[in-house]
Amino acid sequence: MAKKKHANKDINEALEYDRSRGWLIEPSSGHGHAWGKMYCPYNDSDCRCGEFCITSIWSTPRSSGHHAKQIKRVIDNCTGKPRLNTTED
């Protein structure tokens, strides 16, 4: 399945930044204010008060450049860490 692209190039570049760092981008299924959501790949309960860094991506933000910077800031400030495999082999 092909990646769905956002209509705005600034936000599209921010989404590519997210994907390159392992974040899941999930476009919304219906019409509304949110174009989709992005999910942290680490699913760390200590990160962002247990909300696992789920962030909305707006369809038509007032300032697309500012929204793109906000999206990148979420990734850069994420405190999630890869989970270590605790099982013994």
C-alpha positions in Angstrom: 0.0 0.0 0.0 1.4 3.4 -1.0 2.0 6.1 1.6 -0.7 8.7 1.7 0.7 12.2 1.2 -0.4 15.4 2.9 -1.4 18.2 0.6 1.1 20.6 2.1 4.8 20.2 1.2 6.1 21.4 4.6 4.0 18.9 6.5 4.8 16.2 4.0 8.5 16.8 4.7 7.9 16.6 8.4 6.1 13.2 7.9 9.1 11.9 6.0 11.3 13.0 8.9 8.9 11.0 11.2 9.0 7.9 9.1 12.8 8.0 8.8 12.9 7.7 12.6 10.5 4.8 12.8 7.3 6.6 13.7 4.0 5.1 12.4 1.9 7.6 10.4 -1.7 6.6 10.2 -4.0 8.7 8.0 -7.6 9.1 9.4 -10.4 7.2 7.7 -12.9 10.0 7.5 -13.2 13.6 7.0 -12.5 16.0 9.8 -9.9 18.3 11.2 -7.2 15.7 11.6 -5.5 14.3 8.5 -4.1 11.5 10.7 -2.1 10.6 13.7 1.5 9.6 14.3 2.6 7.1 16.9 5.9 6.7 18.8 7.6 3.4 17.9 8.8 2.7 21.4 5.4 2.6 23.2 7.1 3.6 26.5 4.7 4.2 29.4 7.1 6.7 30.9 7.0 8.8 27.8 4.5 11.8 27.8 2.6 10.7 30.9 1.7 7.3 29.4 0.1 8.7 26.3 2.8 7.1 24.1 3.5 10.1 22.0 0.3 10.0 19.9 0.1 13.3 18.0 -2.6 14.5 15.6 -1.6 15.8 12.2 -4.0 18.5 11.1 -5.5 18.7 7.6 -5.5 22.5 7.3 -3.5 24.1 10.0 -3.5 27.9 10.2 0.3 27.9 9.7 1.6 24.9 7.9 5.2 25.8 8.5 4.6 26.1 12.3 2.6 22.8 12.4 5.5 21.1 10.5 7.9 22.4 13.1 5.6 21.2 15.9 5.5 17.7 14.4 9.3 17.5 14.2 9.6 18.9 17.8 7.5 16.0 19.1 9.9 13.5 17.6 13.0 15.4 18.7 11.7 15.7 22.3 10.4 12.1 22.6 11.7 10.5 25.8 10.8 7.0 24.6 13.5 4.4 24.4 13.7 1.0 22.7 12.5 -1.7 25.0 15.2 -4.2 25.9 14.4 -7.9 25.5 14.3 -9.1 29.1 13.9 -12.8 28.3 16.8 -15.0 28.9 17.9 -17.3 26.0 
